[in-house]
Amino acid sequence: MFNIDETIKLRPYSLNKQEKDSLYKDAMFHLTKKHYEDCSMYNNLLDNFDFNICESHEVNEYPFLPVRLFKEYELKSIESENIFKTMTSSGTSGQQVSRIFLDKGTSTNQTKVLTKITSDFLGTKRLPMLVIDSKQVVKNRKLFSARGAGILGFSMLGRDVTYALDDDMNLDIPVVQAFLEKHGDENIFLFGFTFMIWEYFYKVLKEKKISLDLSKGMMLHGGGFKKLLDRAVDNDTYKACLKDVCGIKNVYNYYGMVEQTGSIFMECECGRLHASIFSDIIIRNHKDFSPCEIGEIGLIQLISLLPGSYPGHSILSEDLGELIGEDNCPCGRLGKTFKIHGRIKSAEIRGCSDTHEKR
């Protein structure tokens, strides 16, 4: 019987394919049945599919929800009085945003899993943390944006958390320099969203010819490459440019979305994105939605064990990806590995950092 509390005790990359398949077959049956019983809209959708929730199915046979449904409907499996926190996706002016309703248990599990996954890469010691963003974005702790939630979530992994940008989104050079002087002999954890780091950190250092020594730094970033790919800046170029201006060598991307907060996919030392035991992916053919083989590009279906308060355990993203392998990454972590190939052409720009608008 699937038990999320017991699963969370496991190490994040400790199950091989056979073990994980067994866990997910049980978990998908449990979660699908739970949300069918507790969410009327999800119930209606599955009834329209003539899907039998009383029978066990293969993991790839369970229905998935298009991620855009969370923009159109309030999908929740809890009573309104039990909503502990509401998460919203990022969006430019005029765009609808997803609204994700969390009870206290789901929110707590997200935090636990985020910490376990990230600690596998950063270590368990809390490092001095420099956030490449403004403190203004985290002011409202009741109604989280994806960007604000990401900052607060990762801030729990650091200490002496310092914000590099002022309220007007300008790089505060004296604050950054004071932080580096204070922690000059220590390893440093830097966090930010992909485009924000490029636009408000890298470009400023480059244009003003400011030299910073971040050779002991480890940078984690996420939120989408859409705007940067339009400028011919891919992951490798991004890392090389940052190393050029501040000497930082350890720069890692992660993939995730507000609809499945906590169960992120981290980039390892070998440049592969990893599915932990708390989440999984299926790459689907965009024409008939059949599962793709390794090396084939298709739409990314995201599966998470964490959504207990809303039916977000199986969603179809608007991102294109490619499965690289399973249980065979040179870094030694078990699970599926994959890479991103951007978004489908008709999709809205919605990355946490891509959607920031200059004032």
N, C-alpha and C positions, 0 to 999 in steps of 0.2 A: 504494500500500500504506500503510495507516494506521500512523503512527509517533508515539506519544505524546510522545517527546522532542523531535521537530521541531515538533509542534503547540504545545507549551508555550512555544516561542520567540516565538510570534506575540503581537501585542497583543490584549487580551481582548475588544475590541468592534470588530474590524477586518474581519470577514467579512460580506458581504451574504447574502441568503437563498439565492441560487443557489450561492454558494461554500460556505456552511455545509451546505446539503443534500447536496452532493457529499461533503464531509468526513464527515458522519454516516452516509451510506449505506455508505461504506467502513468506518468505525469500528464500526458496529453489526454488520456481517458478521464482522469480525475478533474483536470482544469476545465475541459470542454463541458463535462457534465455539470460541474459547479456553476459555471457562468450561464449555461442553458437554463438552469433552475432559478438563478438569481437576477438575471438581466432579461427583461421582456423583449427588448429589441434584438438581442442576440438569439433569443429563443425563436423569434419570428424568422430571422434569417436562416437558421438551421432547418426550421420546418419547411421553408421554401426550397431548400436543397434536398429535402427528403433524407436528411442525414440521421442515422440511427445512433443515438448517444448511448444506448444500453449495450452496444457491442464494442469490443476492442478492435481497433483498426491499426494499420501500419501508420507510423508518424506522418509520412508524406500524404496520407489519405484524409487527414483531418482538414476541415475547412479553414481558410485563412481570411482575414478581413483586409481589404485594401486600406492602406494607411489614411487615405483621404476621408474615410468614413468618420474618423475622429474629429474632423473639421465640421462635418455636417450634423452630427448627432452627439448627444450627451450619453455616452455609453458607460454605464456603471452597474456594478453588482452589489452595491451597498445602499442603505438608506441615506438620505441627505444629511441626517443628523450625525452620521458616522464619518462624514468627510473630514479628514484631518488636514489635508493639504490639496490644493488644486494646481496642477502643473500646466503651463501653456507652452506651445511650441513658438519658435521665432517666426516672424513674418513681417514683410515690408508693409507700408501703409496700404490699406485697401484689401489686403489678403486676410482670409479667414485663418484662424489658428486652431490647432488641436487643443482640447481641454481634457486632461487626464485626472481622474478623481482617485485619491489615495486615502485609505484608512491608515491608522497608526501602524498596524502590523506590516502592511505592504511597504510603507515608507521606511520603516526600520529595517526590513529585509533588503531593500534597495541599498541602503547605506552600508550594511554589513557586507554585501556582495561586492559593491564598488571598492570598499577597503581591501577585501581579500584579493581581488583581481589585480588592483594597482600595486599592492604590496609585493606581489610576486615579481614585479618588474623593478620597483623602486626600493624594495627592502622594507623592513618593518620599523626602522628608525625614522622618526619624524624629522624632516630636514627644514632648514630656513626656506621660506616660500615667497617667491616673487610672482605676483599675478599681473599679467600683461593686460590690464583692463582698469576700469574706474570703479571705485567703491559704490558709486551711485546705482549700479545695476543690481546690487543685492539688497537694496533698502527694504523692499516689501517682501517679508519672509512668509507671508500667508499665501500670496498669489505669485508663485514662482514662474519666471520665464525660463526657457530651456538654458539660456545663457547664465542667468543668475543662479539657477539650481546647479549647473555644472561647476561654477566657481565655488559655491558653498560646499558642495559635495567633496570636491578635491581639496578644499582648504582644511578639511578634517585630517588630512594626511600630512600637513605641514605645521610649522611653528613660526612665530614672528611673521605672520602673514602681512605682506606689504604690497600695496597697489601701485603699479608703475605709472598709471595714467591719472591725471587730475579730473575734476568734474567736467571739464570741457574737452576731454579726450586727447589732451596734449601729454606727451611723454615728459614726466617730471624728472628731469635729469638729476637735480640735487638729491631727491628722494632715492633714486636708484643707486647713485654713487654712495650715499650714506649707508644703504643696505649692504652693498658689496664690501665697503670698508669694514663694517661690523662683522661680516661673515666671510671675510677674505680667505681664511684658511680652511673653510668648511665646504663640503659638498652642498650644492644649492638645488632646490626644486623650483623650476619655472613652469607656470601653467598659463594657458591662454587659448583663444580660439584662432584657428588657422589664419583667417584673413585679418583679424585684429592684430596679431603679431606682425604680420607682413606690413600692414598699412601704418600702424602707429608705433612700431618698435623698430623693425628692420629698416624701413625706408627713412625714418628720421635719423637713425645712426649713420646710415649710408650717406644721406644728403648733407648732414652736418659734420661728417667725418669725425664722429665721436668714437673713442676707443674704450671698450669695456672688456674686462677679462672674465669670461664665463667658462673658462676651460674646465672648471670643476662642476659645471652645471649639468643638470639633466632636465630637458624640456619635454613636456607632454602637451600636445595640442590636438584639437578636434573641431568639428563643425563644418567641414566641407571645403573642397578645393575649387568649387565651381568658378568663382571670379578669377582665381589665380590661373586655372587652366586656360581661361580665355586670354590670359596674358602669357601663355606658354611657360607657366611655372608649374612643374610637376613636383612630386615628392622629393626626388633626388636633387633637383635644382633648389628647392626650398631649403633643404638641409645644407647644401653647399654655400648658399648665400648667407645663411645665419652664421655658419662657421667663419665665413670671411669677415664679418663685422664684429664678432665678439668671441670667436675662438671656441664656441660650443660644439662639441662633437656628438653628444648623446641627445638626439632629437627623435622623438617617437610620436607617431600619429595614433589616434584611436577612432573607432567608428561606433556610433550609437545614435539613438534618437529618444526624444522625450516620451514617446509612446512605450518605450521599454527601458526607462531609466534604471541605472544600476548595472544591468547585464551588458556591459560594453565589450567591444572587441579590440584588444590591444595589439599594436604592432610590435613584433619581437625584434631581436638583434639582427635577424636574417631578412627583415623587411616584409614579413608576412603578417597579416591580420589573423588573430587566433580566436576561435570560439572556445569559451571556457565550459565547464560542466553545467553552468547555470544558464547557458543559452546555446542555440544552435542555428545553423542556416541551411536553407535549401535553395539552390539556384534553379529557377524555373524558366522554361522556354516561353518567350513573350507571346508566341502565337497560340499555343495550346496548353500552356502552363504545366507541361510534363516536366519532371525533374531532369536537369541537365547532367551530363557526365563531367568528370574532371577535365578542365581545359576549355569547356564551352561557356560562352557568355550568355547571361540571362538575368531576369529580375531576381532580386534578393528577397527571399522569404525569411523573416526573423522569428525565431521561437524563443520564448523566455519562460522560465519556471517561476518568475517573481510576481506577475500580475495576479493578485488575489482579489482586488477590489474593482476590477474592470476587465472586460474580455479582450485583453491585449496580449494574450499568450502566443498568438500566431497571427502575424500581420504580413501583408505583402507590401514591400517598399516600392518606391519609384526610382530606385537605384539599380544600376547594372553591375554585376560582379561575376567573378570567375573562381570556381573552386580550384585550389592548387593541389591539395592532398589531404590526407587524414592520418594522424599518428606517425607522421614521417618527417616532421620539421627538424632541421639540424640543431635547433635550439634545445630540443629535448622535451618540449611541452607536448602533451597528447591533445587530440582533438582536431577538428577541421581547420584548415588554413585557406585563406582566400585573398583576393585583391579586388579593389573597386575600379570600375571603368566609367564612372560618372553617372549622370542621371538620364532618364529617358527624355527625349527632346520636348515632349509636351508638358513635362512636369514644371511646377513652380520652383523658383529658387527659394529654399527654405532652411538652409544651413544656419546654425546658431550664429556664426560669424559673418556669413555671406550677407545676411539680411540687415546688418547694421547700416543705418543711414546717417550720413554726415549732417550736422546741423547747419 
